[in-house]
Amino acid sequence: MAQQQIETQTAQQKAQDFARIERALAYIRANFRDQPELDDIADAAALSPFHFQRLFTRWAGVSPKQFLGYLTLDHAKRALDRAESVLDAAYDAGLSGPSRLHDLFVNFEGITPGQYKEMGNGLDIRYGIHPGFLGDFIVAVTDRGICGLQFVGEDGPEAALADIRRRLPGATFRQAQDETWAHCETVFGPGRGDPKRPLRLWYKGTNFQIKVWQALLSIPPGQLVTYGDIARAIGQPTAARAVGTAVGANPIGLLIPCHRVIRSTELFDTQYRWGTDRKLALIGWEQAQAENTAEGEAAA
């Protein structure tokens, strides 16, 4: 329990940090054409430049200047250039069975037709509200795996929970913080990626949606694809608009990484159901972690 309290306090601090980072990103998104200086961005976060630099580096692992470099048009183009080969390789290996979500081991299990028809009747779903490095989120679990992850927005946790309830209206929901915390440790804790502790996702969707979501899971952290890339990868090259709808219907945020899909190279004009600034934060943060990992492997 003491360890959980420490980790909770750490997550709460990271969530507070992210709230300031989010304000800074909102300022950058609104003013990126003017190339704002560090002092201006820090002022938007209500911090001195010195403290903002330290906060940002602690949160992202890189300086604000480096982070913003990951959100440039040039960087996006390089990431997109790699997209087609990444998706092709993933499909050649087959996306229908157990797969690895890069630094997380994930088993996928789509809902059965009978369960889809019953809309969750008889399901016991436990949920918890937890702090994370991208702000508070709700995670919902069944005996067969995580069935929902929603970031809490300005309209509060009830709105996020309502979205999960809407997908499985026949289920029974009850709050179980301790149980859902164990799943959060698998996602965010030091044991992430441990093959002895596989992360299981359990979700319902149409055949098309499930194909799209599985394609999303093939995109490595730090890389980006377009809706057209996904459409071509699943063998329906003219279905980019339908792919966008399926991406927007993703029931398990972060773990099914819909944030890695952008419209061409329009990073600052992108949409995300949990907030554009959170999407930018995720893209930049993953770029930073991927680069740090690559540098560490090169130095080894």
ZIDAKA-V538010 format. One record per backbone hydrogen bond with DSSP energy under -0.5 kcal/mol. NH is the residue of the N-H (numbers start at 0). CO is the residue of the C=O. E is the energy in kcal/mol with one decimal. If there is no record, write none. Layout:
NH,CO,E + NH,CO,E
//
This chain:
4,0,-2.3 + 5,1,-2.2 + 6,2,-2.6 + 7,3,-2.6 + 8,4,-2.6 + 9,5,-2.4 + 10,6,-2.6 + 11,7,-2.7 + 12,8,-2.2 + 13,9,-2.3 + 14,10,-2.4 + 15,11,-2.2 + 16,12,-2.5 + 17,13,-2.6 + 18,14,-1.8 + 19,15,-1.2 + 20,16,-2.3 + 21,17,-3.5 + 22,18,-1.4 + 23,19,-2.1 + 24,20,-2.7 + 25,21,-2.3 + 26,22,-1.9 + 27,23,-2.4 + 28,24,-2.9 + 29,25,-1.7 + 30,26,-1.3 + 31,27,-1.2 + 33,30,-2.0 + 34,31,-1.5 + 40,36,-2.0 + 41,37,-2.9 + 42,38,-1.9 + 43,39,-1.5 + 44,40,-1.3 + 45,42,-1.3 + 46,41,-2.3 + 51,47,-2.9 + 52,48,-2.5 + 53,49,-2.0 + 54,50,-2.8 + 55,51,-3.1 + 56,52,-2.2 + 57,53,-2.3 + 58,54,-2.3 + 59,55,-3.1 + 60,56,-2.1 + 66,62,-2.6 + 67,63,-2.6 + 68,64,-1.3 + 69,65,-1.0 + 69,66,-1.0 + 70,66,-0.5 + 70,67,-1.0 + 71,68,-1.2 + 75,71,-2.2 + 76,72,-2.4 + 77,73,-1.9 + 78,74,-2.2 + 79,75,-2.6 + 80,76,-2.0 + 81,77,-0.8 + 81,78,-0.7 + 82,79,-1.1 + 83,79,-0.6 + 85,81,-1.7 + 86,82,-2.4 + 87,83,-2.6 + 88,84,-2.3 + 89,85,-1.9 + 90,86,-2.3 + 91,87,-2.3 + 92,88,-1.6 + 93,89,-0.8 + 98,105,-1.6 + 100,98,-0.6 + 100,103,-2.1 + 101,99,-1.7 + 102,100,-1.0 + 103,100,-1.3 + 105,98,-1.6 + 105,103,-0.6 + 106,198,-2.1 + 108,200,-1.3 + 110,202,-2.3 + 115,111,-2.7 + 116,112,-2.4 + 117,113,-1.8 + 118,114,-0.8 + 118,115,-0.7 + 119,114,-1.4 + 120,117,-1.0 + 121,169,-1.0 + 122,119,-2.5 + 124,122,-0.7 + 124,171,-3.2 + 125,123,-0.5 + 125,140,-2.3 + 126,173,-1.8 + 127,138,-1.9 + 129,127,-0.5 + 129,136,-2.8 + 133,134,-0.5 + 134,131,-1.8 + 136,129,-2.6 + 137,149,-3.3 + 138,127,-2.1 + 139,147,-2.9 + 140,125,-3.0 + 141,144,-2.7 + 144,141,-1.3 + 145,199,-3.0 + 146,139,-2.3 + 147,139,-1.5 + 148,250,-1.7 + 149,137,-2.5 + 151,135,-2.6 + 152,150,-0.5 + 155,152,-1.8 + 158,155,-0.7 + 159,155,-1.1 + 160,156,-2.7 + 161,157,-2.3 + 162,158,-1.4 + 163,159,-1.2 + 164,160,-2.6 + 165,161,-2.3 + 166,162,-1.0 + 167,163,-1.0 + 167,164,-0.6 + 168,165,-0.6 + 169,118,-2.5 + 170,167,-1.7 + 171,122,-3.1 + 172,170,-0.5 + 173,124,-2.1 + 175,126,-2.7 + 179,175,-2.3 + 180,176,-2.2 + 181,177,-1.2 + 182,178,-0.9 + 183,179,-1.9 + 184,180,-2.1 + 185,181,-1.2 + 186,182,-1.4 + 187,183,-3.6 + 188,183,-0.6 + 188,184,-1.7 + 191,188,-1.6 + 193,190,-1.7 + 194,192,-0.6 + 196,193,-2.3 + 198,104,-3.4 + 199,197,-0.6 + 200,106,-2.6 + 201,145,-3.0 + 202,108,-1.3 + 209,205,-2.5 + 210,206,-2.0 + 211,207,-2.2 + 212,208,-2.9 + 213,209,-2.5 + 214,210,-1.9 + 215,211,-2.1 + 216,212,-1.5 + 217,214,-1.4 + 218,215,-1.7 + 219,217,-0.6 + 222,219,-1.8 + 224,259,-2.4 + 226,261,-0.6 + 229,225,-1.8 + 230,226,-2.4 + 231,227,-2.5 + 232,228,-2.2 + 233,229,-1.9 + 234,231,-1.4 + 235,230,-2.8 + 238,235,-2.2 + 242,238,-2.5 + 243,239,-2.1 + 244,240,-1.7 + 245,241,-2.2 + 246,242,-2.8 + 247,243,-2.0 + 248,244,-0.9 + 249,246,-1.4 + 252,148,-2.6 + 252,250,-0.5 + 254,252,-3.0 + 255,251,-2.2 + 256,254,-0.8 + 257,255,-2.4 + 259,256,-1.7 + 260,257,-1.4 + 261,224,-2.7 + 263,261,-0.9 + 265,262,-2.9 + 266,264,-1.9 + 268,265,-0.7 + 269,266,-1.1 + 274,271,-2.3 + 278,274,-1.9 + 279,275,-2.5 + 280,276,-2.2 + 281,277,-2.4 + 282,278,-2.7 + 283,279,-2.7 + 284,280,-2.7 + 285,281,-2.6 + 286,282,-2.1 + 287,283,-2.3 + 288,284,-2.4 + 289,285,-2.6 + 290,286,-2.3 + 291,287,-2.5 + 292,288,-2.4 + 293,289,-2.2 + 294,290,-2.5 + 295,291,-2.2 + 296,292,-2.4 + 297,293,-2.1 + 298,294,-1.8 + 299,295,-1.1
//
